[in-house]
C-alpha cells in the first residue's frame, strides 16, 4: 500500500484495508518464510523470524 495518507480518516481506512487483507491470510501462506527477507522502506531488513521477534512483537 502507498504511504500517502494526509488525514485521520484516510489513515483509518488504510488500517481497515490492512485488517481485511490479514483476515484472508492462511497459515500455509507463511510456511517456509522463516528466512525470507523482509524489507521495510528500504531502511530495515529482517528475516521472517527476525521481523516477528525483533520488530513485529516489539513494545516500542
C-alpha positions in Angstrom: 0.0 0.0 0.0 1.1 3.5 -0.6 2.1 5.6 2.3 0.3 8.8 1.3 -2.4 9.4 3.9 -2.9 13.0 4.9 -6.0 12.8 7.2 -7.0 10.5 10.0 -10.0 9.3 8.0 -7.6 8.1 5.3 -5.3 6.5 7.9 -8.3 4.7 9.5 -9.3 3.5 6.0 -5.8 2.1 5.5 -5.9 0.3 8.9 -9.2 -1.3 7.8 -7.7 -2.4 4.5 -4.8 -3.9 6.3 -7.1 -5.8 8.7 -9.2 -7.0 5.8 -6.0 -8.3 4.0 -4.8 -10.0 7.1 -8.2 -11.8 7.5 -7.6 -13.5 4.1 -4.1 -14.9 5.2 -3.9 -18.6 5.8 -1.3 -20.4 7.9 0.1 -22.1 4.8 0.8 -18.6 3.3 3.6 -18.3 6.0 5.1 -21.8 5.7 8.7 -21.8 4.7 9.0 -18.0 5.1 11.2 -18.1 8.2 14.3 -17.0 6.4 12.7 -14.9 3.7 14.0 -11.3 3.7 11.5 -8.7 4.9 12.4 -5.1 3.8 10.5 -2.1 5.2 11.0 1.2 3.3 14.4 0.0 2.2 15.7 1.0 5.7 15.0 -2.0 7.8 15.9 -5.6 6.7 15.0 -8.7 8.6 14.4 -12.4 8.0 10.8 -13.6 8.5 11.6 -14.8 12.1 13.7 -11.7 12.8 10.9 -9.4 11.8 8.4 -11.1 14.1 10.8 -11.4 17.1 12.7 -8.1 16.8 10.2 -5.7 15.1 6.7 -7.0 14.9 6.4 -8.0 18.5 8.4 -5.1 20.0 6.7 -2.9 22.5 8.1 0.4 21.2 
